């Protein structure tokens, strides 16, 4: 009997050990699967956030006017006080219509309030010239801020033809200007040009940043880091931008819960 008891105890210990090993293996598999899922979700989130400031302005690059060697084109400058009739398509980019030594301010009136932005004419004269000229042409009047992201703070607009990022743009492209931006550049109140992953692919679309959530755009470890050129800083109306960003419906595409339009963009020179 003693021998049989010892055998049963030995068998029970072996069964218990096998059960513990199986449980540990299951736990290890579950942990691995969970970590893989978290990694996939994280990568997907980063890609979605980067797509938040992408633009299809350059998608029809073969149809757009080539970028001029000095960054400026041949289209005559619009009136400084704005065109009487809005124009949204052009054969070429604009001539040099600004004086980089002067200060240019854009007052963007939306259906939720006004946002005042000081443009970087000295550091980004080509980009500023493009935005000022389009604004004076009425390009942005009546357009929709079609993307609003609460987490990243991205607010994208500038698509008069389609009211989304598939817009073909004004008919030309402008060059990437200046050095790559850094994480420090992508702070609250930033105004930057949207573009495709291709070089020199900005046209008319732009985006604001309403908070701290888009610092990753300047993270060197991320693809395309720093390529969205920053050419303006909000001086008044950050609270308006925050209201707009908060309209994110949570659908993952940044669709706003209500339509927010740009009523006008007025440029002042000093």
N, C-alpha and C positions, 0 to 999 in steps of 0.2 A: 504493500500500500504506500509506503514512503516513497518508493521510486516513482509510482504513478502520480503521486501528488506533486513531486518535484517536476515531473515532465509537464503536468498541467500548468504549473506556475511558470515554467520556462516558455511554454507555448503562449500563455497569456501575456507575458512580458514582450515576447516577439510580436504578437498581434498589436499590442499597445504601441510599441516602437514604430511598427509599420504604419499605423494610423496617424501617429504624430508626424512621421515623415511625409505622408500623403497630404496632411493638412498644411504642412509648411510649404510643400510644393505648390499646392493650390493658392496659398497666400502670395507666394512669389510670382505666380503667373498673373494673378489679379493685379498685383502692384505694377508689374511690367506693362500690362495692357492699359492700366490707368495712366501710367506715365507717357505711353505712346499717344493715347488720346489727348492728353493735356498738351503734348508737343504739337500734335497736328492742329489742335484748336488755336494754339499760340501762333503758329506759322500762318494759318488762315487769317487770323485777326490782323497780323502785320501786313499781309498782302492786301486785305480789304482797306486798311487805313491808308496804305500808300496809294491805292487806286482812288482814294477820296480826292486827291488833288491831281489826278491824271486828266488828260484832255485828249479829245480826238481832233483838235484843231489841225494837227499835222498829219492826220490819217490820209488826206487827199493831197499829200505833198507834191505829187506829180502835176496837180492842177494849180498849185500855189506858185506865186512869183518867187524866184530864187532869192536867197538872202544876199543883200548888197554887201560889197566888201567892207564898207565903213558902217554897216548896220542900218543905214538910212536908205529910203527909196526915192521914188519920183512923184508920188501922189502929192498934189498941192496941199498946203496947210489949210485946215478949216478956219472959219472966223473965230477970233479969240473969245467972242461972246457967245459962241455956239451957232450951229447951223439951224436954219429955219425948218429944214426937213431932214429927218433922220436918214442916215445912209449906213448900210450894213455890209456892203460888198465893195471891194476895191481891186484894181488891177495890180497894184504894187503897194509896198509899205510907204509911209509918209516921209517927206523931206524932213530936214531938221527944223522943227517948229518951235523948239524951246531954247532958252539960254541957260545952259547948265550952271551958270554962276548965280542964277536967281532961284527964289524959293517958290515951289508950286504946291498948292494945297487943293485937294479934292474934297468937296462936300457931297457925300452920297446920301441922297434922301430915299429912304425905304418906307414901306407901308407900316413899319414898326418904329420909325424914328430916323434921326440923322446920325451919320458917322463922318467925322472929319479926319482926313488922313494927310500927313505931310509926306510928299513924294521925294525920293532920293534922286534929284536931278543931277547932282554932282557925281555921285557914285555909280548911278545906273541911268545915264542920259538916254540911251537907245530905248530901254524899257519904259522909262518915264515919258519919253517923247511919243511912244506908241500909245500908251494909256491915255495921255492928255489929248492926243489927236483923235482917238476913237471916241473919247468922252465928248469932245467938242463937236464931233460929227453926229452925236445922238445915238451912237452904237449901243450904249447900255440902257438907254431910256426904255422903260416898260418891260425889261427883262426880269426873269425869275431867278431868285437864289435857290437853285434846284437841289443842292445838297447841304444838309445840316447834320453835323455829327456831334453829339453831346460829349462823348468821351474824348475825342481828339480835338474838338473845338473847330474843326474845319467847316467853313461856309463857302461854297463854290458857286460861281455865277459867270455871266458874260457870254451867254449863248442865245443871241437874238433869233436865230433860224430854227432851232429845235427845242430850246429851253432844257437841254440836258447836255451831258458831256460828249454826245455824238456830233455836236455842232461842227460844221466844216470850217468855221472861223471866218475872218474877214477877207480871205483870199490870198494871204501871204503869210510868211513866217518871219520871226525876228531871231537874231542870234542870241545864244546864251552869253550873258554879260558878266564880267568880273569873276572873282574867285568863287569857289563853291561856298555855300552857306554852311554854318555850323549849328549845332543844337541851340546855342545861345541866341541865334538869329530867329528861331522859330518860337517866339514867345507870344504872349497875349497882345493883340492889336496888330500883328504882322499882316501886311498885304503882299502877296507874292503871285507870280505868274504860274498858271497851270501849264503842263506840257505833257507830251508822250515820253516814253523812255528814250526816244531817239534824240540826238543832239540837235540844238537849234530848232526846236519844234513848237515853241510858244507862238501864240497868235493873238487871240482876244480874251480867252478865259483866264480867270484869276481866282484866288481864294483868300479869305480872311482866316485868322486864327483867333478864337475867342478865349482861349485859356492856355494852360501849360501842357495839355495832353499831346501836342504834336512835336515835342522836342526830338522824338525818334527820327523825324525827317532829316535831322542833321547827324545822326549816329553813323559813324564810318563803317560799322559792321553791317549796316542795312543796304540793300541794293538801291542805287539811285540817290544815295544820301547827298544832300546839299545842292541838288540840281535845280530845285525850284527857287528861282531868283527872287530875293526879297527886295522890293523897291519902294516900300511905304510903311509908315508907322501910324497907328491910330492915336490921335491926340484928344479927341472928344468922341464919346459914343461907344466905349467899350461895353457899357451896360446893355446897349442895343444889340451888339454882337452876341453877348451872352444870352439874351432873350431868344435870338434867332437860332443859335446853336442848340438851345434847350428844346427846340421843336422837333428834334430827332424822333421819328416814330418807333425806333428800335427794330426796324425790319432788316437791319444789317446793310442796307444800301444807302442809308442817310436820307431817306425820303422824309421831308418835313410834314408835320401834321396839319399845317395850313400854308397857303400860298403867301410868300413874301416877295413883293416886287420892288425893283429899283425904279423909282419914279423919275429921278434925274441924277446926273453927275455934273456938278458945276466946278470949273477949274478957276482958281485965282492965282495971279502971279505977283510976286513982291520982290 
